[in-house]
Structures are given as structure tokens and as C-alpha cells.
Amino acid sequence: MKLLAVAVRLEELAKEIRDSLSPPPEPVPPPPAPPALPLPPAEPSPSPTSPIQSYKDDYKRKWALATIHADKIPQIERVVRIIQNNDSRYQSVANQLNITYWPLIGIIHNLESNMDFFTHLHNGDPLIRRTTHVPIGRPILGHPPFTWEESAIDALSVDQHWNTWNDWTITGMGYLLERYNGFGYRQYHNIPSPYLWAGTNIYTSGRYIGDGKFDPNSISQQIGGMTILKFLSLMI
């Protein structure tokens, strides 16, 4: 499955949501630049009593309002090219874990280690030893040096349980992205996570500069995972 086909599927999801969304009570004027992007996809969701649902509703609202900063497009295109060039490696791991949307593995890979295949997908530590940062001591099984695939399978199944996840809609993937990095931005600082939204108008400033070390004035230079998904949804 090439990224063009992936983009087509994302646009199909977007159309499903546009058809199911009720019109907002008041129209939100688009920002002057970049041009307004399509409304977010809406998708089947858990029961309204689910603690996940309020998060997913939040992703839906932010997706509807998100626009990509024009000066971030070259950086995003670089990430997309690398994902495409390594699609066989990402798809191999996805197939072993029954992960429906394989590009999300590439997106996590970029966020955790700048797409370095010599590092753990858990957190970017080198594969020559078990992880020394959170989560520490992974993978538990096997012996270093690990292959990237061994580490990725451990991170995505044992650690994150993507192999049992069944909601591969836009907001379902938004939840996986935020859970991978943790909910600290939302719970402790009440700001949009740069791990999801950096590179769009949704995120302004504030980030963790180390484990448990938050700087409200620091600005993430990474591209958020939802930002890349938004870009892919426009690749038609």
C-alpha cells in the first residue's frame, strides 16, 4: 500500500465524517494562511460513558480547526518521503501485529527517534542495549543488540497494545499518538500536545524538555503526528 492509496483512504474517512457531522452552532472563520483544510473525519466511537470518548471528541474539534503552517511543509514532505521509502519495514511490523494503518508506525518513528533505524521505537535509545530512558529495560526478552523490528514489535504490542486496537479512524489514531507520549500536556498543563499538533495553529508553545521537565516557553520544532495525518489526508 503506497502513500497515495493511504491518502485516498484518509480522504474517504474524512468524507464519512463530513457526512455525519452536525453543522457547528457558529461557523469558524478560516485563518488567512494557510487555506482552511477539510473538516475532520467522524467515526464510530465508544459509548459516551467511555473515558476515551472525551479525548476523541477533542481530537475531532481540533482536527476541524487545524491548519498546517506553510513554512513546515518542506519538513513534513521530508518525513513523508522517508516513510514511503521505508514502507516495506513499516508494513512488515504492521502485518505481524495486525495494525491496519501502517504509516502511523513511521509517524511514531519520526517523533521518537527522527526515523533512525538504529534506535528503539520506545524512546530513541540505541539498539545496542536495552532502553535506559522511560520505558526502562525494554525489550525484556531477547538479547542486545536488537534489530529495529524486534524493538518495534515490543514497543507496539507489549508496551502500547496496538496489536489489539481496533479503531483506526482519525480520532482513534489520535488517541494512540497521545497515549504513546503520555497525557501530561492535557492533564497537568492544559495545552494541546505538540506530539500531536506541532506544526499547526493548534499548538503555540510549551513542551517537556526531559522526563518530567516541562518548559512553558519552549517551542517544539518537531512535526506533530496529527499534523502529518492532516497532510496525508490532503495528498490527493
Backbone bond lengths (Angstrom), bond angles and torsions (degrees), N, CA, C in turn:
res aa  C-N    CA-C-N  psi(-1)  N-CA   C-N-CA  omega(-1)  CA-C   N-CA-C  phi
1 M - - - 1.456 - - 1.513 109.65 -
2 K 1.318 117.50 113.59 1.460 121.46 -179.55 1.519 110.25 -85.92
3 L 1.329 116.13 166.05 1.456 120.22 -173.53 1.518 112.50 -64.62
4 L 1.351 118.54 -26.88 1.451 119.56 176.78 1.518 109.76 -63.32
5 A 1.339 116.58 -44.21 1.456 120.23 177.47 1.519 110.66 -63.95
6 V 1.324 116.18 -37.36 1.462 120.64 177.17 1.524 109.93 -62.00
7 A 1.324 115.96 -44.20 1.460 119.87 -179.53 1.521 111.12 -62.94
8 V 1.346 116.35 -39.28 1.461 120.23 178.09 1.516 110.06 -60.97
9 R 1.341 115.85 -43.34 1.460 119.46 179.62 1.527 111.18 -64.03
10 L 1.315 117.71 -40.35 1.461 120.78 177.80 1.525 110.83 -62.19
11 E 1.334 116.42 -39.51 1.457 119.37 179.08 1.530 110.46 -67.40
12 E 1.347 117.02 -35.08 1.462 119.71 175.79 1.526 110.42 -62.37
13 L 1.367 115.82 -43.19 1.460 119.60 177.00 1.530 110.52 -60.86
14 A 1.324 115.29 -41.16 1.463 119.52 179.94 1.520 111.19 -61.67
15 K 1.346 116.39 -41.19 1.467 119.93 179.96 1.524 110.78 -64.68
16 E 1.348 115.81 -39.46 1.458 118.86 178.68 1.527 110.69 -59.83
17 I 1.328 115.95 -40.04 1.463 118.72 -178.99 1.518 110.91 -72.17
18 R 1.354 116.28 -41.13 1.467 118.07 179.15 1.516 110.64 -58.40
19 D 1.350 116.94 -37.93 1.457 120.81 -178.94 1.525 112.23 -70.31
20 S 1.358 116.32 -27.73 1.461 119.50 -174.36 1.525 113.37 -97.64
21 L 1.319 117.63 -17.90 1.468 119.83 -177.61 1.526 111.71 -72.41
22 S 1.314 116.03 139.26 1.456 120.27 169.75 1.519 107.80 -77.99
23 P 1.336 117.34 146.38 1.467 117.98 178.82 1.518 111.02 -62.08
24 P 1.320 117.61 141.84 1.474 119.68 179.48 1.518 110.79 -64.32
25 P 1.331 116.11 152.44 1.471 118.40 -178.46 1.522 113.01 -60.30
26 E 1.304 117.92 -33.25 1.458 121.34 177.12 1.518 107.91 -136.58
27 P 1.326 117.64 131.32 1.472 118.45 179.33 1.521 111.20 -63.71
28 V 1.323 114.94 141.40 1.465 120.51 178.68 1.523 107.94 -99.14
29 P 1.329 118.00 116.87 1.471 118.93 -178.22 1.514 111.15 -65.37
30 P 1.327 117.08 137.54 1.464 119.08 -179.68 1.517 111.18 -70.05
31 P 1.342 117.31 147.28 1.463 119.93 176.19 1.518 110.12 -67.85
32 P 1.324 116.95 157.29 1.471 119.30 -174.82 1.518 113.20 -62.77
33 A 1.349 118.55 -33.27 1.464 119.70 -179.15 1.513 108.22 -158.01
34 P 1.317 117.33 140.68 1.454 128.68 -6.91 1.521 111.26 -70.64
35 P 1.338 118.47 173.76 1.463 120.69 -177.97 1.522 110.96 -59.66
36 A 1.329 115.75 154.45 1.461 120.96 179.46 1.522 109.73 -59.04
37 L 1.324 116.46 139.97 1.454 122.56 -179.56 1.523 109.82 -99.58
38 P 1.328 117.36 167.59 1.473 119.77 -176.54 1.515 112.42 -61.81
39 L 1.343 114.81 158.05 1.458 120.08 174.83 1.525 109.28 -63.65
40 P 1.346 117.28 156.29 1.459 120.08 -176.12 1.508 111.94 -71.58
41 P 1.337 116.22 158.02 1.460 118.80 171.36 1.516 110.15 -71.85
42 A 1.326 115.76 142.36 1.463 119.95 169.81 1.507 105.93 -110.22
43 E 1.291 117.33 147.82 1.453 119.53 -172.59 1.508 111.27 -146.47
44 P 1.333 116.72 169.56 1.462 118.30 175.92 1.519 109.43 -55.32
45 S 1.304 116.25 143.13 1.456 119.55 -175.57 1.519 110.27 -136.64
46 P 1.348 116.22 163.10 1.462 119.10 176.23 1.518 111.45 -65.78
47 S 1.303 115.69 175.27 1.455 121.93 176.71 1.522 110.32 -54.91
48 P 1.348 117.76 145.66 1.472 119.53 178.53 1.525 113.51 -56.11
49 T 1.335 117.79 -20.21 1.458 119.66 179.90 1.526 112.29 -82.46
50 S 1.337 117.34 -7.28 1.460 120.20 -178.53 1.526 110.19 -68.02
51 P 1.350 117.66 136.33 1.476 118.88 176.93 1.520 112.40 -65.38
52 I 1.326 117.27 -20.69 1.465 120.42 178.45 1.524 110.76 -71.80
53 Q 1.331 117.38 -29.39 1.459 120.16 -169.03 1.520 113.11 -63.69
54 S 1.322 118.58 -38.91 1.466 119.35 -179.52 1.521 110.56 -63.57
55 Y 1.330 116.99 -34.46 1.459 120.13 176.44 1.524 110.37 -66.36
56 K 1.324 116.03 -45.14 1.456 119.60 -177.85 1.526 111.68 -65.71
57 D 1.329 117.14 -36.13 1.460 119.67 174.63 1.528 110.70 -62.46
58 D 1.334 115.77 -36.93 1.459 120.67 178.28 1.531 110.53 -66.14
59 Y 1.333 117.75 -41.45 1.466 120.07 177.33 1.527 110.07 -61.22
60 K 1.325 116.86 -40.61 1.459 120.92 -178.65 1.532 110.54 -61.61
61 R 1.343 116.13 -45.23 1.475 119.54 179.77 1.528 110.69 -64.23
62 K 1.321 116.66 -45.13 1.468 119.29 -178.32 1.523 111.16 -66.77
63 W 1.332 117.26 -38.65 1.469 120.22 178.00 1.524 110.33 -59.67
64 A 1.338 116.74 -40.18 1.456 120.63 -179.69 1.524 111.99 -63.55
65 L 1.337 116.50 -33.88 1.456 121.02 -176.37 1.532 113.35 -92.64
66 A 1.321 116.82 -15.12 1.468 119.97 -170.70 1.522 112.35 -71.21
67 T 1.314 115.43 133.60 1.466 122.33 168.81 1.526 107.78 -127.42
68 I 1.305 115.43 144.48 1.459 121.35 -177.11 1.526 109.57 -86.05
69 H 1.330 116.82 132.04 1.461 119.83 176.58 1.528 109.48 -65.20
70 A 1.319 116.15 130.30 1.458 120.84 -175.10 1.529 112.14 -59.34
71 D 1.329 117.10 -35.19 1.461 119.06 -177.09 1.536 112.53 -73.10
72 K 1.339 117.31 -7.83 1.463 121.17 178.44 1.533 112.49 -93.85
73 I 1.321 117.16 -7.70 1.470 120.24 -175.98 1.531 112.49 -58.86
74 P 1.344 120.61 -46.23 1.475 118.76 178.75 1.521 113.05 -59.31
75 Q 1.330 117.19 -38.81 1.464 120.80 178.69 1.534 110.56 -65.58
76 I 1.324 116.10 -40.47 1.465 120.22 178.44 1.524 110.14 -66.13
77 E 1.322 117.08 -42.70 1.466 120.25 -179.68 1.522 111.31 -61.74
78 R 1.335 117.28 -35.63 1.462 120.40 176.98 1.524 110.57 -62.10
79 V 1.334 116.75 -45.50 1.461 120.80 179.79 1.526 110.25 -61.79
80 V 1.318 116.69 -44.79 1.465 120.91 -178.71 1.527 111.00 -62.37
81 R 1.330 117.16 -40.25 1.474 120.14 178.87 1.532 110.66 -62.73
82 I 1.327 116.92 -41.59 1.466 119.62 -179.16 1.526 110.47 -67.13
83 I 1.323 116.86 -39.55 1.465 119.64 176.08 1.525 110.04 -59.94
84 Q 1.314 115.74 -45.10 1.463 119.97 -179.20 1.527 111.21 -64.41
85 N 1.320 117.45 -41.90 1.462 121.25 -178.46 1.522 112.82 -67.51
86 N 1.327 116.89 -21.98 1.469 121.12 -179.17 1.520 111.66 -114.82
87 D 1.326 115.81 26.37 1.460 118.99 -175.17 1.522 112.75 -60.43
88 S 1.330 118.08 -32.40 1.463 119.62 -178.20 1.528 111.40 -65.18
89 R 1.322 117.62 -35.95 1.468 120.69 179.96 1.527 110.35 -71.79
90 Y 1.316 116.78 -42.86 1.460 119.67 179.17 1.528 110.70 -67.52
91 Q 1.322 116.61 -40.64 1.459 119.74 -179.68 1.518 111.26 -67.54
92 S 1.329 117.55 -35.37 1.462 120.42 178.56 1.522 111.24 -60.08
93 V 1.333 116.69 -46.53 1.463 120.37 177.86 1.530 110.11 -65.63
94 A 1.325 116.50 -43.11 1.466 120.40 -179.91 1.521 111.01 -59.80
95 N 1.324 117.20 -42.74 1.464 120.64 -178.78 1.524 111.65 -64.52
96 Q 1.327 116.82 -38.53 1.468 120.09 -180.00 1.530 112.20 -67.81
97 L 1.329 116.70 -25.50 1.464 120.72 -176.36 1.528 112.83 -109.48
98 N 1.349 116.72 5.91 1.473 120.90 -178.62 1.532 111.98 57.98
99 I 1.323 115.38 39.17 1.463 121.17 176.15 1.519 108.46 -87.21
100 T 1.318 116.31 122.81 1.460 121.08 -173.19 1.525 112.61 -71.44
101 Y 1.316 117.06 -44.99 1.468 120.58 -172.55 1.519 109.42 -106.85
102 W 1.332 116.13 87.96 1.466 120.84 -172.73 1.524 114.65 -63.71
103 P 1.352 121.84 -32.10 1.469 118.55 -179.90 1.520 114.17 -59.00
104 L 1.359 117.80 -21.49 1.455 119.06 179.21 1.525 111.12 -63.36
105 I 1.337 117.31 -28.01 1.461 120.11 175.82 1.529 109.61 -65.26
106 G 1.325 117.37 -42.27 1.457 120.82 176.67 1.515 112.24 -63.56
107 I 1.324 116.79 -36.89 1.461 120.69 178.68 1.527 110.49 -64.51
108 I 1.337 116.57 -44.81 1.468 120.56 176.20 1.519 110.36 -62.74
109 H 1.327 116.76 -40.15 1.468 121.53 179.90 1.528 110.32 -59.42
110 N 1.319 116.71 -40.69 1.461 119.84 178.11 1.523 111.14 -66.83
111 L 1.319 117.02 -42.07 1.458 120.60 -177.37 1.524 112.42 -68.46
112 E 1.331 116.75 -36.23 1.461 120.01 -174.91 1.524 113.38 -86.72
113 S 1.338 118.47 -32.50 1.467 118.21 -172.92 1.522 113.77 -149.90
114 N 1.330 116.90 22.91 1.470 119.99 177.98 1.527 111.30 54.96
115 M 1.346 115.39 33.26 1.467 123.80 174.40 1.528 112.62 64.49
116 D 1.307 116.22 34.16 1.461 122.45 177.78 1.528 108.52 -89.00
117 F 1.330 117.46 116.06 1.459 122.08 -177.46 1.528 112.48 -79.43
118 F 1.311 117.88 4.79 1.465 121.32 175.09 1.527 111.47 -103.10
119 T 1.323 116.46 16.48 1.462 120.95 -177.84 1.526 110.49 -130.98
120 H 1.334 115.23 159.14 1.462 121.88 178.65 1.528 110.68 -70.82
121 L 1.333 115.09 137.81 1.458 119.36 176.16 1.526 111.31 -69.53
122 H 1.334 118.04 -20.20 1.464 121.05 178.79 1.524 111.93 -57.95
123 N 1.375 115.80 -44.71 1.465 118.08 -169.81 1.524 114.48 -160.88
124 G 1.340 117.85 5.54 1.463 119.93 178.57 1.506 115.36 87.55
125 D 1.333 118.86 4.04 1.469 120.51 174.03 1.528 109.89 -67.38
126 P 1.352 118.08 154.43 1.462 120.05 -178.47 1.526 112.52 -67.86
127 L 1.338 115.34 146.89 1.462 122.02 -177.15 1.521 113.21 -73.54
128 I 1.325 118.31 -7.94 1.465 120.45 -176.71 1.528 112.02 -71.60
129 R 1.346 117.42 -11.83 1.471 121.32 177.49 1.523 108.28 -148.06
130 R 1.318 116.76 171.44 1.460 120.35 174.26 1.537 109.22 -66.55
131 T 1.305 115.75 160.72 1.467 119.52 -177.31 1.530 110.86 -61.57
132 T 1.320 114.56 142.56 1.470 120.71 178.28 1.528 112.03 -113.09
133 H 1.328 116.67 -7.73 1.469 121.64 173.09 1.522 108.49 -110.95
134 V 1.317 117.04 169.57 1.461 121.91 -178.17 1.528 110.19 -61.04
135 P 1.347 117.83 126.96 1.464 128.11 -3.84 1.534 110.68 -77.86
136 I 1.312 117.28 133.17 1.467 122.67 -173.67 1.527 110.54 -85.21
137 G 1.344 114.56 142.35 1.452 120.91 172.17 1.510 115.60 79.29
138 R 1.320 118.17 28.61 1.456 121.73 179.94 1.525 110.28 -109.79
139 P 1.354 116.83 152.73 1.456 127.02 -11.05 1.528 112.02 -67.85
140 I 1.319 115.86 151.90 1.455 120.34 179.17 1.525 110.23 -71.04
141 L 1.332 116.58 -43.35 1.458 122.00 -178.72 1.520 110.35 -87.36
142 G 1.343 116.52 160.06 1.454 121.24 178.13 1.515 112.25 84.42
143 H 1.307 114.32 179.73 1.461 120.82 -176.90 1.525 110.16 -133.88
144 P 1.320 116.68 135.50 1.470 119.49 177.65 1.528 110.85 -70.51
145 P 1.337 117.08 156.41 1.472 125.84 0.70 1.527 111.05 -74.37
146 F 1.332 115.01 143.48 1.453 121.73 -179.13 1.528 110.12 -93.55
147 T 1.316 116.01 153.99 1.453 119.38 168.66 1.526 108.38 -79.51
148 W 1.324 116.35 158.84 1.457 119.44 177.61 1.520 110.39 -60.60
149 E 1.336 116.70 -38.85 1.455 120.59 -178.93 1.534 111.59 -64.45
150 E 1.330 117.65 -42.29 1.471 120.63 177.94 1.523 110.71 -58.68
151 S 1.315 115.70 -46.51 1.454 120.17 -179.63 1.520 111.26 -65.72
152 A 1.333 116.67 -42.47 1.460 120.28 -178.41 1.523 111.51 -63.06
153 I 1.324 116.65 -41.81 1.465 119.93 179.18 1.523 110.37 -63.49
154 D 1.335 117.19 -40.51 1.463 120.11 177.20 1.524 110.52 -63.59
155 A 1.327 116.72 -45.93 1.472 120.30 -177.26 1.526 111.47 -62.88
156 L 1.327 116.62 -42.69 1.455 119.98 -171.81 1.519 113.40 -83.97
157 S 1.339 117.65 -23.83 1.457 119.56 -179.17 1.524 111.87 -104.15
158 V 1.332 117.54 -62.08 1.464 120.64 -176.55 1.524 110.71 -65.48
159 D 1.315 117.25 -40.84 1.464 121.56 -174.98 1.527 112.02 -85.57
160 Q 1.341 116.81 -50.46 1.462 120.58 -171.20 1.532 114.72 -106.51
161 H 1.317 118.70 -12.98 1.469 123.16 175.31 1.532 112.95 61.92
162 W 1.320 116.11 33.93 1.462 118.83 175.80 1.527 111.28 -64.80
163 N 1.322 117.46 -25.43 1.460 121.21 -178.05 1.526 112.35 -66.99
164 T 1.331 118.31 -16.48 1.466 120.61 178.02 1.532 111.91 -112.49
165 W 1.319 117.23 5.15 1.471 121.49 -179.76 1.527 109.20 -80.01
166 N 1.327 117.57 140.33 1.462 119.65 -176.65 1.525 114.00 -126.79
167 D 1.313 117.64 11.11 1.470 120.15 -179.82 1.528 109.11 -115.19
168 W 1.334 116.08 91.70 1.462 120.90 -177.52 1.528 110.82 -102.91
169 T 1.337 115.13 36.21 1.456 121.23 171.08 1.531 108.45 -85.45
170 I 1.323 116.62 176.33 1.461 120.68 -178.59 1.524 111.09 -58.74
171 T 1.329 117.34 -49.14 1.456 118.69 -177.06 1.520 112.16 -73.61
172 G 1.334 116.88 -29.54 1.457 119.51 174.11 1.505 111.69 -63.45
173 M 1.338 116.18 -40.80 1.462 119.86 177.56 1.522 111.25 -71.76
174 G 1.339 117.00 -31.59 1.456 119.65 174.45 1.521 111.70 -59.69
175 Y 1.328 115.87 -40.33 1.460 119.85 178.67 1.529 110.74 -65.31
176 L 1.338 117.20 -42.49 1.469 120.11 178.23 1.523 111.07 -60.55
177 L 1.321 116.71 -42.03 1.461 120.42 -179.84 1.528 111.04 -62.40
178 E 1.328 116.18 -48.21 1.468 118.34 -176.86 1.527 110.46 -67.70
179 R 1.328 117.17 -39.32 1.464 119.67 178.95 1.520 111.41 -63.18
180 Y 1.342 116.88 -35.21 1.463 120.55 -178.97 1.528 110.66 -60.75
181 N 1.311 115.68 -40.90 1.466 120.75 -178.19 1.523 112.72 -90.04
182 G 1.319 117.26 -21.70 1.459 121.67 -178.17 1.525 111.67 105.86
183 F 1.308 115.90 157.15 1.461 121.88 -174.20 1.525 113.08 -98.32
184 G 1.326 117.01 18.58 1.458 120.58 -175.81 1.516 114.31 -61.16
185 Y 1.339 117.68 -37.84 1.468 119.49 -179.44 1.530 110.14 -60.84
186 R 1.319 115.95 -42.05 1.457 121.58 -178.31 1.532 111.15 -73.43
187 Q 1.318 116.74 -46.45 1.457 120.95 -170.63 1.523 113.75 -79.35
188 Y 1.340 116.95 -34.04 1.462 119.43 -173.19 1.526 113.83 -108.40
189 H 1.325 117.23 -23.08 1.465 119.61 -173.17 1.529 113.39 -124.33
190 N 1.326 116.94 -9.97 1.464 122.18 176.05 1.524 112.46 53.87
191 I 1.330 115.00 43.70 1.467 119.82 175.37 1.524 108.57 -129.32
192 P 1.340 117.90 155.00 1.461 120.06 175.62 1.533 110.43 -62.90
193 S 1.304 116.46 138.34 1.455 120.12 -178.77 1.525 111.03 -70.59
194 P 1.341 117.91 126.35 1.471 118.89 174.57 1.518 112.01 -64.49
195 Y 1.323 117.66 -23.49 1.461 121.76 177.48 1.524 110.49 -59.72
196 L 1.337 115.62 -27.20 1.466 120.84 176.99 1.521 112.16 -99.62
197 W 1.335 117.92 -44.76 1.462 120.59 -161.45 1.529 115.19 -115.49
198 A 1.326 119.81 -1.22 1.465 119.48 178.75 1.525 109.75 -58.37
199 G 1.323 115.21 136.95 1.464 120.81 -176.01 1.514 113.18 99.38
200 T 1.349 116.33 -2.58 1.461 120.47 175.46 1.528 109.58 -123.50
201 N 1.327 114.74 173.69 1.464 120.90 177.71 1.532 112.85 -71.01
202 I 1.334 117.55 -10.30 1.462 120.50 -179.69 1.528 111.21 -70.46
203 Y 1.321 116.57 -34.18 1.472 121.41 -176.31 1.524 110.27 -105.24
204 T 1.349 115.47 137.01 1.465 120.92 178.24 1.524 111.43 -115.67
205 S 1.318 117.76 -60.02 1.462 120.19 -177.73 1.521 110.01 -161.68
206 G 1.332 114.02 170.10 1.449 122.23 -178.74 1.515 110.50 101.18
207 R 1.331 116.72 126.07 1.456 119.72 176.88 1.528 109.46 -163.04
208 Y 1.330 114.36 160.04 1.456 120.50 172.78 1.524 108.16 -80.36
209 I 1.303 116.60 126.29 1.466 121.12 -179.88 1.527 110.71 -99.89
210 G 1.311 117.24 1.61 1.455 124.56 176.48 1.508 107.73 -175.35
211 D 1.336 117.08 173.55 1.453 119.79 -179.78 1.529 110.15 -59.38
212 G 1.342 115.65 113.08 1.461 120.78 178.58 1.512 115.48 77.46
213 K 1.347 118.86 4.28 1.464 122.14 -177.76 1.528 109.38 -109.01
214 F 1.324 116.22 107.48 1.462 121.84 -176.23 1.515 110.48 -105.58
215 D 1.343 115.82 131.90 1.455 122.15 176.63 1.526 107.76 -119.06
216 P 1.346 119.00 111.35 1.466 120.96 -176.25 1.522 113.56 -67.85
217 N 1.332 117.44 -18.95 1.463 120.13 -176.86 1.521 113.68 -98.63
218 S 1.319 116.28 -11.57 1.458 119.81 -179.55 1.530 109.44 -75.64
219 I 1.331 116.05 142.07 1.468 122.04 -177.91 1.526 108.97 -115.50
220 S 1.314 116.04 125.22 1.463 120.70 -179.76 1.520 110.49 -67.91
221 Q 1.325 115.70 134.51 1.459 121.51 176.95 1.527 111.70 -98.93
222 Q 1.341 116.18 -2.24 1.459 119.60 175.38 1.521 110.61 -72.92
223 I 1.328 115.09 169.62 1.459 121.06 171.37 1.517 107.73 -103.46
224 G 1.327 116.84 124.93 1.454 120.97 -177.71 1.520 113.01 -66.57
225 G 1.323 115.08 155.58 1.454 119.77 -178.40 1.522 113.46 -64.29
226 M 1.331 118.07 -41.02 1.460 119.93 178.06 1.521 111.27 -69.08
227 T 1.320 116.68 -27.91 1.464 120.85 176.30 1.526 110.13 -63.45
228 I 1.332 116.51 -43.75 1.464 119.78 179.03 1.527 110.43 -67.85
229 L 1.326 117.35 -40.39 1.466 119.53 176.43 1.540 110.62 -60.56
230 K 1.318 116.23 -39.52 1.473 119.82 178.28 1.526 109.97 -62.53
231 F 1.327 116.07 -44.08 1.461 119.54 178.38 1.519 111.13 -61.39
232 L 1.341 117.22 -44.84 1.460 120.54 -179.92 1.532 111.73 -62.21
233 S 1.323 116.71 -33.20 1.466 119.62 -179.83 1.522 111.56 -67.72
234 L 1.339 117.35 -16.93 1.472 121.37 -179.54 1.523 112.16 -100.11
235 M 1.339 117.21 -0.26 1.473 120.41 -176.93 1.515 111.95 -82.34
236 I 1.310 117.12 62.37 1.469 122.29 178.99 1.515 108.32 -112.30
